[in-house]
Amino acid sequence: MPTDDHPLEPPGASYPRREELRQRLLMILADLDRLGDWMAAVHVQTAIDCLGTDRGRSEEQ
């Protein structure tokens, strides 16, 4: 799991923000849930949990 020493978003990177990734994963999770693919849904939920949220980090900066 990433630490503050190794941020998910390096300075100047063109990667989507964590919250954007989280939202995309939530959409995938909803689709998997609808399809009944619980095994894949568990893995997507784990990824969402690992991403957490940007809300706390943006207040610190």
Backbone torsions as a table, in degrees:
resi	resn	phi	psi	omega
1	MET	NA	138.5	-177.3
2	PRO	-64.6	149.6	175.0
3	THR	-115.6	175.7	178.6
4	ASP	-63.2	-24.0	178.9
5	ASP	-71.9	-22.0	-178.2
6	HIS	-130.4	77.8	-176.0
7	PRO	-65.6	152.7	176.6
8	LEU	-68.1	-26.5	-175.6
9	GLU	-118.0	89.9	178.3
10	PRO	-61.1	149.8	179.5
11	PRO	-55.7	132.2	177.6
12	GLY	79.8	1.2	-178.7
13	ALA	-75.3	153.7	179.6
14	SER	-99.8	22.1	179.0
15	TYR	-74.9	147.9	176.5
16	PRO	-63.7	151.7	177.5
17	ARG	-64.8	155.4	-179.6
18	ARG	-57.1	-40.1	-179.2
19	GLU	-63.9	-36.8	177.2
20	GLU	-65.4	-42.7	176.8
21	LEU	-61.9	-42.8	179.5
22	ARG	-59.5	-43.7	179.4
23	GLN	-63.8	-40.4	178.2
24	ARG	-64.2	-42.3	179.0
25	LEU	-65.4	-35.3	177.2
26	LEU	-64.0	-37.1	176.8
27	MET	-66.1	-41.7	177.7
28	ILE	-63.3	-42.5	179.5
29	LEU	-59.4	-43.0	178.8
30	ALA	-62.3	-41.6	178.4
31	ASP	-63.9	-44.2	-179.8
32	LEU	-64.8	-38.7	178.3
33	ASP	-62.4	-42.9	178.9
34	ARG	-64.1	-36.3	-179.8
35	LEU	-79.9	-12.5	-179.9
36	GLY	80.4	18.5	179.7
37	ASP	-90.1	77.4	-173.0
38	TRP	-67.5	-31.6	-178.6
39	MET	-65.6	-46.5	177.3
40	ALA	-65.7	-37.4	179.9
41	ALA	-61.7	-37.3	178.1
42	VAL	-62.1	-42.6	-179.9
43	HIS	-67.5	-39.6	177.9
44	VAL	-65.9	-41.5	178.5
45	GLN	-62.0	-39.0	177.3
46	THR	-62.0	-41.7	177.6
47	ALA	-63.2	-40.9	178.3
48	ILE	-62.2	-44.4	179.7
49	ASP	-62.0	-37.9	179.5
50	CYS	-68.8	-33.8	179.2
51	LEU	-69.9	-33.0	-177.7
52	GLY	64.7	-137.4	-177.9
53	THR	-141.9	154.0	177.8
54	ASP	-82.3	-15.2	-170.8
55	ARG	-54.9	-48.7	-179.0
56	GLY	-67.6	-37.7	-177.9
57	ARG	-69.9	-36.8	-177.5
58	SER	-68.5	-29.8	178.1
59	GLU	-71.7	-29.8	-179.3
60	GLU	-72.1	-29.4	-173.6
61	GLN	-80.3	NA	NA
